[in-house]
Amino acid sequence: MNTASTNTPQAAPSLAPLVALLAGEMEKVNARIIERMASDVPLVPELAGHLIAAGGKRLRPLLTLAGAGLAGGSPHAVGLATAVEFIHSATLLHDDVIDESKLRRGRDTANALWGNDASVLVGDFLFARAFELMVETGNLSVLGRLSNASARITEGEIKQMTIAGVPGTNADDYLDVIRNKTAILFAAAAAAGAEVAGANQTVIDAAHNYGLQLGMAFQIMDDAMDYSLSSEAMGKNSGDDFLDQKITLPLIIAYGDGTDAERNFWQRTIGEGAFADGDFDTACRILDRYDAIDRSVTEAEKYAGAAAAALDRIADQTNTGRTSAITALLDALSEAARFAAHRQN
């Protein structure tokens, strides 16, 4: 045994392999985004471009391209990935209006710059463009899949509003919110890519499950980081979820295990919105007392493991005649699952 190698620290998981494999296709997606944002009304591409130019991981369109790649690719994959990014961008515009957010990905939000009315309407424009692109695939099943995901995203947002300010919310309700609000688009993106490329139903279902589990891990980590990272590291204001009275897993854990005095604190802040100086620091200390962040990360890791397990079914289905490109994609998707539960931004 080479003892030197066993002492070498393992590199942190990364999206880099997936990004590198799909870089050429993502260039086409980015070009299609610019093309389909065009409008005779100058404010539309200006406002939409502000959000899209901020970047982000573009994980949802990457999943669409990866799903198609697992079935050998499709000429419709780029348009479908563009549609997925437009759906995601539209929901972000609407989210920022609802949350009255002022910062996203380290930049001023569109609603902070142009106002709520313009943000909502441009979000509607992006939804419309997304549906045009989906129709252009000529695949009604794919259209139905992404249309259903769009409806469920809205349901997730509405349910999140109904539990906001209710610190006694149970974990099942929270998980239902993030399943619809976030994970369902990951799932639909991966499955739609596989479906439009002609994959069999087993691969399509496994791609859906991979995306769903990945999205759950991703959102749980995002919620945990709101209490554990600086604003600079996050690209948004740390503590926004706390001040917005959002119910997330760290809060649910701490509330469930807390004392009466601590529950009274959560009721005053999260429940009633009666914030005072130092409350966020107090919240972080309570979360630390019950190891709520690490316990949330452990939950995210369970979903990340389930995502990786879903890839085994795809590997089994593609074993005969599998190309090196598909093997590389499966490896990159496996690392993406690990990244979702270990990311730092």
LINMO-V119612 format. One record per residue. N is the residue number from 1. RES is the residue in one letter. BURIAL is 1 if it has 9 or more other ideal C-beta (glycine too) atoms within 8 Angstrom, else 0. D_CENTER is the distance of its C-alpha to the mean C-alpha in whole Angstrom. Layout:
N,RES,BURIAL,D_CENTER
N,RES,BURIAL,D_CENTER
//
This chain:
1,M,0,41
2,N,0,40
3,T,0,39
4,A,0,38
5,S,0,35
6,T,0,34
7,N,0,34
8,T,0,32
9,P,0,28
10,Q,0,26
11,A,0,23
12,A,0,20
13,P,0,17
14,S,0,16
15,L,1,14
16,A,0,17
17,P,1,18
18,L,1,16
19,V,1,16
20,A,0,20
21,L,1,20
22,L,1,18
23,A,0,20
24,G,0,22
25,E,1,20
26,M,1,18
27,E,0,21
28,K,1,22
29,V,1,18
30,N,0,19
31,A,0,22
32,R,1,21
33,I,1,19
34,I,1,22
35,E,0,24
36,R,1,23
37,M,1,22
38,A,0,26
39,S,0,28
40,D,0,31
41,V,0,30
42,P,0,29
43,L,0,27
44,V,1,24
45,P,1,23
46,E,0,24
47,L,1,21
48,A,1,19
49,G,1,20
50,H,1,19
51,L,1,16
52,I,1,15
53,A,0,17
54,A,1,16
55,G,0,14
56,G,0,10
57,K,0,9
58,R,1,9
59,L,1,7
60,R,1,7
61,P,1,11
62,L,1,12
63,L,1,11
64,T,1,13
65,L,1,16
66,A,1,16
67,G,1,16
68,A,1,19
69,G,1,21
70,L,1,21
71,A,1,23
72,G,0,25
73,G,0,23
74,S,1,24
75,P,0,25
76,H,1,23
77,A,1,20
78,V,1,19
79,G,1,20
80,L,1,17
81,A,1,15
82,T,1,16
83,A,1,15
84,V,1,12
85,E,1,11
86,F,1,14
87,I,1,12
88,H,1,9
89,S,1,11
90,A,1,13
91,T,1,11
92,L,1,11
93,L,1,14
94,H,1,15
95,D,1,13
96,D,1,15
97,V,1,18
98,I,0,18
99,D,0,17
100,E,0,20
101,S,1,17
102,K,0,19
103,L,1,17
104,R,1,14
105,R,0,13
106,G,0,17
107,R,0,18
108,D,0,20
109,T,1,18
110,A,1,19
111,N,1,21
112,A,1,22
113,L,0,24
114,W,0,25
115,G,0,25
116,N,0,23
117,D,0,25
118,A,1,24
119,S,1,20
120,V,1,20
121,L,0,22
122,V,1,21
123,G,1,17
124,D,1,20
125,F,1,21
126,L,1,18
127,F,1,17
128,A,0,21
129,R,1,21
130,A,1,18
131,F,1,20
132,E,1,23
133,L,1,21
134,M,1,20
135,V,0,24
136,E,0,25
137,T,1,24
138,G,0,27
139,N,1,25
140,L,0,25
141,S,0,23
142,V,1,20
143,L,1,20
144,G,0,21
145,R,1,17
146,L,1,15
147,S,1,17
148,N,1,17
149,A,1,13
150,S,1,14
151,A,0,16
152,R,1,14
153,I,1,11
154,T,0,15
155,E,1,16
156,G,1,13
157,E,1,14
158,I,0,17
159,K,1,17
160,Q,1,15
161,M,0,18
162,T,0,21
163,I,1,20
164,A,1,20
165,G,1,23
166,V,1,24
167,P,1,24
168,G,0,25
169,T,1,22
170,N,0,22
171,A,0,19
172,D,0,19
173,D,1,18
174,Y,1,15
175,L,1,14
176,D,1,15
177,V,1,13
178,I,1,9
179,R,1,10
180,N,1,11
181,K,1,9
182,T,1,5
183,A,1,7
184,I,1,9
185,L,1,8
186,F,1,7
187,A,1,10
188,A,1,12
189,A,1,11
190,A,1,13
191,A,1,15
192,A,1,16
193,G,1,17
194,A,1,19
195,E,1,21
196,V,1,22
197,A,1,23
198,G,0,25
199,A,1,24
200,N,0,26
201,Q,0,24
202,T,0,24
203,V,1,22
204,I,1,20
205,D,1,19
206,A,1,18
207,A,1,16
208,H,1,14
209,N,1,15
210,Y,1,13
211,G,1,10
212,L,1,10
213,Q,1,11
214,L,1,8
215,G,1,5
216,M,1,8
217,A,1,9
218,F,1,6
219,Q,1,6
220,I,1,10
221,M,1,10
222,D,0,9
223,D,1,11
224,A,1,14
225,M,1,14
226,D,1,15
227,Y,1,18
228,S,0,18
229,L,1,18
230,S,0,20
231,S,1,19
232,E,0,19
233,A,0,17
234,M,1,14
235,G,1,15
236,K,1,15
237,N,0,18
238,S,1,18
239,G,1,19
240,D,1,17
241,D,1,16
242,F,1,19
243,L,0,21
244,D,1,19
245,Q,1,20
246,K,1,17
247,I,1,17
248,T,1,15
249,L,1,16
250,P,1,18
251,L,1,20
252,I,1,21
253,I,1,22
254,A,1,24
255,Y,1,25
256,G,0,26
257,D,0,28
258,G,1,30
259,T,0,33
260,D,0,34
261,A,0,35
262,E,1,31
263,R,1,30
264,N,0,32
265,F,1,30
266,W,1,27
267,Q,1,29
268,R,0,30
269,T,1,27
270,I,1,24
271,G,1,26
272,E,0,29
273,G,0,27
274,A,0,30
275,F,0,29
276,A,0,31
277,D,0,31
278,G,0,30
279,D,1,28
280,F,1,25
281,D,0,27
282,T,1,28
283,A,1,25
284,C,1,24
285,R,0,27
286,I,1,27
287,L,1,24
288,D,1,25
289,R,0,28
290,Y,1,26
291,D,0,24
292,A,1,21
293,I,1,19
294,D,0,20
295,R,1,20
296,S,1,16
297,V,1,16
298,T,0,18
299,E,1,16
300,A,1,13
301,E,1,15
302,K,0,17
303,Y,1,13
304,A,1,13
305,G,1,17
306,A,1,16
307,A,1,14
308,A,1,17
309,A,0,19
310,A,1,18
311,L,1,19
312,D,0,22
313,R,1,23
314,I,1,22
315,A,1,24
316,D,0,27
317,Q,1,27
318,T,1,27
319,N,0,29
320,T,0,32
321,G,0,33
322,R,0,29
323,T,0,29
324,S,0,28
325,A,0,25
326,I,1,24
327,T,1,25
328,A,1,23
329,L,1,20
330,L,1,20
331,D,1,20
332,A,1,18
333,L,1,15
334,S,1,17
335,E,1,16
336,A,1,12
337,A,1,12
338,R,1,15
339,F,1,13
340,A,1,9
341,A,1,12
342,H,1,14
343,R,0,13
344,Q,0,14
345,N,0,12
//
